[in-house]
Amino acid sequence: MPDWTYHPLRGAAAAVLGDRRSQRTALRLLASIGSRPAGARLIARGFGHRHPPERLAGETAGVPLAVRLGISVPPSLARDTIRAMPPLGAGVVEVSPVSAADVETVREAAAGRSIPVVVGARDAQTEAALAPHVDGFTGDDAPHLVRVSDPSVTAAAAALADPDTVVLARPEVLVEAGPGWFARVTEAATPTAPAPRLRDLGRDPRRWPAWCWALLVGLGMTGAGLGAALITLGPVLLWYDRDYLGMTLHELHAANHHLVHFLQHDRITMAGTMVAIGALYTGLAVGGIRRGWPWAREVYLISGAIGFPTLFYFLATGFVEPLHTATAVVLFPMYLAAVRRTPHTPRWRLAPEGPEPERRRALVGQLLLIVTGAGLFAGGAVISVVGLTGVFVPSDLTFLGTSTPVLEAVNPHLVPFVAHDRAGFGGALMSAAVAITLLSAWGWRRGESWVFWTLTAAATAGFLPAVVVHGAIHYTDFLHLAPVYVGIALTGTGLLLARPYLCAEVSKGPTG
């Protein structure tokens, strides 16, 4: 899970705010987001481990815990901590030490809680006053209760190996190691097994695991994208295109000598995006889903849930493309098989975080990739809207040297035909963008080279054809291509910064 607040941010925050105030600020920010349903889901998916293994369940002070991992804070931080912790994957909040003067503060903080709250009371009077309002009581000498100020994931996971031990982090742990600390500790404490191989699969598809179906969808998308590129570079129009338009390629060229090139540029960029999606799905299947990463399945699920429904853009454009429809009909059942199959037991091996400078550069790279993905998603949404409404942007019409009414006068089916390609590209771009964003946000771990190569392959497939085809047809309007240039710069820089971290050669142990 991504770690937004490693040492460099901690140092800056502490220098400006001081350690205690920086802790309060971080918790207050998480609390303000996590207290809202949408924000809680965002934090849980970005930082939390929402399905901890049963072996990490237990209890403290007689209070049942879903996971024996939590945080210990003073009363002054109790309210924000209790609101912020549930989406992060913590199983309990301890408020300690609590005196009689803190009773009202703790009582208000615990009201409406969605996570067990235990208290380290200084005296019996304080304990009696809070008994109706909290779940239990602990003390400094509570057995099997380990309070840690060290952000070491390995040390916390080792402590959890004792089924009676509860690990409580101090607030400075989250400031130093990031809110993903709970998820990383949970992953490190989860027993794993060797990942399955393709040759281990049987011949009966009904018994194939989820990752195998996800892989087939990725390969299918790659093949469909390459096929679309070959058609575009060859005949450009297939028989159903000519039937819908009632025009041949030569007649289109005669109507406007830039029109065929314009169609090629739309379709090549669409083909490149399809190959990028295929690369992303293939990487998620083999590198993530096969090894039991829960977030990898969710990236695949969300991306497909955005991409497949864009088939129904034809309801707005009026043009149904048989090849597009056939591809979706073939791949969609495989997609469903991939997301509905029971996930495998975990098969990951976590690596040490490595040198601090390497990690800092990788975090900058992670941020750049997330920003790129978010920008691509916004661009895809805009392209979809344009494709479903006005169809052309001003630079398109400048390149064509014409106007929309003129094109409609040439052939009333021409603009809907272009709209189908344009809107379809926007939908595919959104699907790829969300996979890039979430893979970058959730998959950033040292030694996971498949993340680097998946993102590199997707970026190459998406950006390179777009630049080449625009140059080949001399559609080189700078403002039109500026988002592509920015995307290439951000992605290239991000991947270069992250490569030593993601592709580090490490000896991975069961707990990293």
Secondary structure, DSSP 8 states (H G I E B T S, - for coil): ---S-SHHHHHHHHHHH-HHHHHHHHHHHHHHHHTSHHHHHHHHHHH--SS--GGG-EEETTEEESSSEEEEE-GGGHHHHHHHSGGGT--EEEEEEE-GGGHHHHHHHHTT-SS-EEEEESSHHHHHHHTTTSSEEE-TT-TTEEEE----HHHHHHHHTSTT-EEEE-HHHHHHH-TTHHHHHHHHTS-------GGG--S-GGG--HHHHHHHHHHHHHHHHHHHHHHHHTTSS-HHHHHHHT--HHHHHHH-TTHHHHHHHHHHHHHHHHHHHHHHHHHIIIIIGGGT-HHHHHHHHHHHHHHGGGGGGHHHH----HHHHHHHHHHHHHHHHHHHS--------------HHHHHHHHHHHHHHHHHHHHHHHHHHHHHHHHHTT---HHHHHHHTS-HHHHHHH-TTHHHHHHHHHHHHHHHHHHHHHHHHHHHHH---TT-HHHHHHHHHHHHHHHHHHHHHHHHTT---HHHHHHHHHHHHHHHHHHHHHHHHHT------S--
